[in-house]
């Protein structure tokens, strides 16, 4: 059981308090709950590992919101809607064996690219089967039947589609080009391809 006596004054009682801290983050002020033990006599504040973990998670949630990233609870909701375990999600999306546990508990902040991939898999029906087909889970019995191998079109030739594309103008180059009278070089498609 927790000893409720203050270690600084040896007389006061420690009580749990939660205050809202203002944290500067990338030009924004985040309102973050901070939980700790406070002595009723000397005012000493004590933190143990449990409270530090709770406070770190609260800070990460607010940072995720400020960065427009999914919070841990939102990631969990998406993962469950995709019918994936945490380890399956890690194998499919990457990030390491326990990445999704850390994302969902708000122990770490996922990268913007990971956040985008999770969101895309949730919104684009054909993306998850493709990601599964490219992962170590492609032969897993769970994904046989419901999912099939999906391949992205690789026969796209940008030169054939040139007529529908805008011209590209080189404004600055690392090598010398013969620029026209306007000072720009227009790159043209070879329609004969």
C-alpha positions in Angstrom: 0.0 0.0 0.0 1.1 3.5 -0.8 2.7 5.4 2.1 0.7 8.7 2.4 3.3 10.5 4.5 5.3 13.2 2.9 9.0 12.2 2.5 10.1 15.8 2.7 8.5 17.0 6.0 7.6 13.5 7.5 4.4 15.0 8.8 2.0 16.0 6.0 -0.3 13.7 4.1 0.0 13.2 0.4 -3.2 13.6 -1.6 -3.8 13.1 -5.3 -4.3 16.3 -7.3 -4.8 17.0 -10.9 -4.1 20.5 -12.3 -4.2 21.8 -15.8 -0.7 22.9 -17.1 -0.2 25.2 -20.1 2.4 23.6 -22.4 3.9 25.5 -25.3 4.1 23.3 -28.3 4.9 24.5 -31.9 3.4 27.9 -31.3 0.3 26.6 -29.5 -0.6 26.4 -25.9 -1.8 23.0 -24.9 -4.0 22.5 -21.8 -2.6 19.3 -20.3 -3.9 17.6 -17.2 -1.0 16.9 -14.7 -1.6 14.4 -11.9 0.6 14.2 -8.9 0.7 13.8 -5.1 0.8 16.9 -3.0 1.6 17.4 0.7 -1.1 19.2 2.6 1.5 20.8 5.0 4.6 21.7 3.0 3.2 21.7 -0.5 5.8 19.3 -1.8 4.9 17.6 -5.0 5.8 13.9 -5.5 5.6 11.9 -8.7 5.9 8.2 -9.1 6.3 6.2 -12.3 2.6 5.6 -12.6 1.8 9.3 -12.5 4.6 10.1 -14.9 3.2 7.6 -17.4 -0.3 9.1 -17.0 1.0 12.6 -17.5 3.1 11.6 -20.5 0.1 10.0 -22.1 -2.0 13.1 -21.5 0.7 15.3 -23.1 0.9 13.0 -26.1 -2.8 13.1 -26.6 -2.8 16.9 -26.7 0.2 16.9 -29.0 -1.5 14.4 -31.4 -4.5 16.7 -31.5 -2.4 19.7 -32.2 -0.6 17.9 -35.0 -3.9 16.7 -36.5 -3.0 13.0 -35.8 -5.2 10.3 -34.6 -5.3 9.8 -30.8 -4.7 6.4 -29.4 -8.5 5.7 -29.0 -9.1 6.7 -32.6 -6.3 4.3 -33.8 -7.8 1.5 -31.8 -11.2 2.2 -33.2 -9.8 2.1 -36.8 -7.8 -1.1 -36.1 -10.8 -2.9 -34.7 -13.0 -1.8 -37.6 -10.4 -3.3 -39.9 -10.6 -6.5 -37.8 -6.9 -6.5 -37.0 -5.1 -7.4 -33.8 -2.3 -5.1 -32.7 0.4 -7.5 -33.9 -1.3 -7.9 -37.3 -1.6 -4.1 -37.7 2.1 -3.8 -36.9 3.0 -6.5 -39.5 0.9 -4.7 -42.1 1.6 -1.1 -41.4 5.1 -1.4 -39.9 6.5 0.3 -36.9 7.7 -2.7 -34.9 6.1 -5.6 -33.0 4.4 -3.5 -30.3 4.0 -0.3 -32.3 0.2 -0.3 -32.2 0.1 -1.0 -28.5 2.2 2.2 -28.0 0.1 4.2 -30.4 -3.1 3.2 -28.8 -1.9 3.8 -25.3 -0.6 7.2 -26.4 2.9 6.2 -25.2 4.4 7.4 -28.4 3.3 9.8 -31.2 3.0 8.1 -34.6 4.6 9.7 -37.6 2.5 11.7 -40.1 3.1 9.1 -42.8 2.0 6.3 -40.4 -1.1 8.3 -39.5 -1.8 8.9 -43.2 -1.4 5.2 -44.0 -3.8 4.1 -41.2 -6.4 6.7 -42.3 -6.0 5.6 -46.0 -6.5 1.9 -45.2 -9.6 2.9 -43.3 -11.1 5.0 -46.1 -9.9 3.2 -49.3 -11.4 -0.3 -49.5 -8.8 -1.8 -51.8 -5.8 -0.6 -49.9 -5.9 -3.0 -46.9 -6.0 -6.1 -49.1 -3.0 -4.7 -51.1 -1.0 -4.0 -47.9 -1.8 -7.4 -46.5 -0.7 -9.0 -49.8 2.7 -7.2 -49.4 3.2 -8.1 -45.8 4.4 -11.1 -43.9 0.7 -12.0 -43.3 0.0 -12.6 -47.0 -0.1 -16.4 -46.4 -1.9 -16.3 -43.1 -5.1 -18.4 -43.0 -7.1 -15.5 -41.5 -6.6 -13.5 -44.7 -7.4 -16.2 -47.2 -10.8 -15.9 -48.7 -11.8 -12.5 -47.3 -8.8 -11.0 -49.0 -7.2 -11.6 -52.3 -3.9 -10.6 -53.8 -4.2 -7.1 -55.1 -1.7 -5.6 -57.5 -1.4 -2.0 -58.5 -1.3 -1.2 -62.2 2.4 -1.1 -63.2 1.9 -0.7 -67.0 1.2 3.0 -66.8 3.4 4.9 -69.3 3.5 8.6 -68.6 4.6 9.4 -72.1 1.4 7.9 -73.6 -0.7 10.1 -71.4 1.3 13.3 -72.2 -1.4 15.2 -74.1 -3.6 15.5 -71.0 -0.7 16.7 -68.8 0.4 20.3 -68.4 3.7 21.5 -69.6 6.6 21.5 -67.1 8.8 24.6 -67.0 12.3 24.4 -65.5 12.8 27.5 -63.4 16.0 26.6 -61.8 18.3 23.7 -62.8 21.5 22.2 -61.5 22.9 22.0 -65.1 22.9 24.4 -68.1 19.9 24.3 -70.4 19.3 26.3 -73.5 16.4 28.5 -72.4 14.0 30.1 -74.8 13.4 33.8 -75.2 11.3 33.8 -72.0 14.1 32.5 -69.8 12.4 29.2 -69.2 12.8 25.8 -70.8 9.6 24.0 -71.6 9.9 20.2 -71.4 7.8 18.5 -74.0 6.5 15.0 -74.1 7.6 12.8 -77.0 4.1 11.9 -78.4 5.7 9.3 -80.7 6.4 7.0 -77.9 
